[in-house]
């Protein structure tokens, strides 16, 4: 079974963003720290280097709660993974749309 990645969300919901951290051998490992930044379609930073919570070894999550006031469109995500003194940056995105009954 393939993992389905959802990238479109309705405003006024909560978006769960998950980051997996692997070592060179493909095993999940704990990082020194993992932080997330999110930019809205207008280029405004709406989350600035917030800490992601570890849920298991090498698995980190962040919950982004939205309202009907958030801007619709493509949001850019950047995760900064710090391993001792080395930074690795992972990028992604999601799309925010209006709900039917707004």
TATAQUI-V522155 format. One record per residue. N is the residue number from 1. PHI is phi in whole degrees, -180 to 180 (NA if undefined). PSI is psi in degrees with one decimal (none if undefined). D_FIRST is the distance of its C-alpha to the first C-alpha in Angstrom with 2 decimals. Layout:
n=N phi=PHI psi=PSI d_first=D_FIRST
n=N phi=PHI psi=PSI d_first=D_FIRST
This chain:
n=1 phi=NA psi=130.0 d_first=0.00
n=2 phi=-80 psi=153.4 d_first=3.79
n=3 phi=-84 psi=127.8 d_first=6.65
n=4 phi=-93 psi=125.7 d_first=9.08
n=5 phi=-104 psi=117.2 d_first=12.59
n=6 phi=-87 psi=129.3 d_first=15.39
n=7 phi=-124 psi=1.9 d_first=18.64
n=8 phi=-123 psi=130.1 d_first=21.00
n=9 phi=-132 psi=152.6 d_first=22.80
n=10 phi=-93 psi=136.2 d_first=25.83
n=11 phi=-56 psi=155.3 d_first=28.96
n=12 phi=76 psi=20.6 d_first=30.13
n=13 phi=-117 psi=-179.4 d_first=26.75
n=14 phi=-114 psi=130.5 d_first=25.40
n=15 phi=-103 psi=126.8 d_first=22.86
n=16 phi=-99 psi=120.1 d_first=20.89
n=17 phi=-110 psi=126.5 d_first=20.55
n=18 phi=-117 psi=138.3 d_first=18.73
n=19 phi=-126 psi=130.8 d_first=19.69
n=20 phi=-106 psi=134.1 d_first=18.47
n=21 phi=-115 psi=119.5 d_first=21.34
n=22 phi=-115 psi=151.5 d_first=20.98
n=23 phi=-89 psi=-175.5 d_first=23.89
n=24 phi=-64 psi=-21.5 d_first=24.65
n=25 phi=-93 psi=2.7 d_first=22.88
n=26 phi=85 psi=14.1 d_first=19.51
n=27 phi=-95 psi=143.0 d_first=20.15
n=28 phi=-67 psi=134.2 d_first=20.13
n=29 phi=-137 psi=154.2 d_first=23.82
n=30 phi=-78 psi=139.9 d_first=26.15
n=31 phi=-101 psi=163.2 d_first=28.04
n=32 phi=-63 psi=-45.2 d_first=31.66
n=33 phi=-159 psi=155.1 d_first=30.76
n=34 phi=-137 psi=123.2 d_first=28.19
n=35 phi=-129 psi=156.8 d_first=29.55
n=36 phi=-127 psi=143.2 d_first=28.42
n=37 phi=-128 psi=142.8 d_first=30.43
n=38 phi=-132 psi=134.2 d_first=29.70
n=39 phi=-116 psi=135.4 d_first=31.87
n=40 phi=-80 psi=173.6 d_first=32.26
n=41 phi=-59 psi=-24.0 d_first=32.82
n=42 phi=-81 psi=-4.5 d_first=36.57
n=43 phi=91 psi=6.2 d_first=36.08
n=44 phi=-85 psi=131.7 d_first=37.05
n=45 phi=-74 psi=120.3 d_first=35.42
n=46 phi=-104 psi=-18.7 d_first=34.19
n=47 phi=-136 psi=124.6 d_first=32.72
n=48 phi=-120 psi=99.8 d_first=34.61
n=49 phi=52 psi=47.6 d_first=33.25
n=50 phi=-78 psi=143.8 d_first=32.14
n=51 phi=-70 psi=136.9 d_first=30.82
n=52 phi=-93 psi=145.9 d_first=27.13
n=53 phi=-91 psi=135.7 d_first=26.63
n=54 phi=-78 psi=130.0 d_first=24.99
n=55 phi=-108 psi=-18.9 d_first=22.60
n=56 phi=-165 psi=174.7 d_first=21.79
n=57 phi=-60 psi=118.8 d_first=22.70
n=58 phi=79 psi=5.3 d_first=21.65
n=59 phi=-119 psi=123.2 d_first=19.98
n=60 phi=-128 psi=145.2 d_first=22.22
n=61 phi=-138 psi=157.1 d_first=22.23
n=62 phi=-143 psi=138.3 d_first=24.72
n=63 phi=-108 psi=120.2 d_first=25.34
n=64 phi=-106 psi=109.6 d_first=27.16
n=65 phi=-90 psi=131.2 d_first=29.00
n=66 phi=-116 psi=166.2 d_first=30.28
n=67 phi=-131 psi=178.3 d_first=33.03
n=68 phi=-72 psi=-8.8 d_first=34.20
n=69 phi=-86 psi=-11.6 d_first=36.50
n=70 phi=-70 psi=152.5 d_first=33.90
n=71 phi=-72 psi=135.7 d_first=33.99
n=72 phi=-76 psi=152.3 d_first=31.52
n=73 phi=128 psi=-163.2 d_first=29.76
n=74 phi=-89 psi=120.2 d_first=27.76
n=75 phi=-100 psi=135.0 d_first=27.80
n=76 phi=-97 psi=137.6 d_first=27.62
n=77 phi=-122 psi=135.8 d_first=26.20
n=78 phi=-131 psi=126.8 d_first=27.40
n=79 phi=-111 psi=128.9 d_first=26.50
n=80 phi=-104 psi=112.4 d_first=29.12
n=81 phi=-103 psi=118.6 d_first=28.02
n=82 phi=-105 psi=123.5 d_first=31.16
n=83 phi=-120 psi=99.3 d_first=31.21
n=84 phi=61 psi=-90.5 d_first=34.85
n=85 phi=-126 psi=10.0 d_first=36.53
n=86 phi=-108 psi=129.7 d_first=33.83
n=87 phi=-100 psi=136.9 d_first=32.07
n=88 phi=-124 psi=133.8 d_first=28.74
n=89 phi=-112 psi=132.0 d_first=27.90
n=90 phi=-118 psi=135.1 d_first=24.49
n=91 phi=-116 psi=149.5 d_first=24.53
n=92 phi=-158 psi=-173.2 d_first=22.44
n=93 phi=-160 psi=163.9 d_first=23.28
n=94 phi=-149 psi=159.2 d_first=22.64
n=95 phi=-110 psi=132.9 d_first=24.53
n=96 phi=-108 psi=128.1 d_first=26.70
n=97 phi=-125 psi=161.0 d_first=27.94
n=98 phi=-75 psi=148.2 d_first=30.53
n=99 phi=-79 psi=164.6 d_first=29.73
n=100 phi=-64 psi=-40.4 d_first=31.04
n=101 phi=-101 psi=26.9 d_first=33.80
n=102 phi=-79 psi=none d_first=35.14
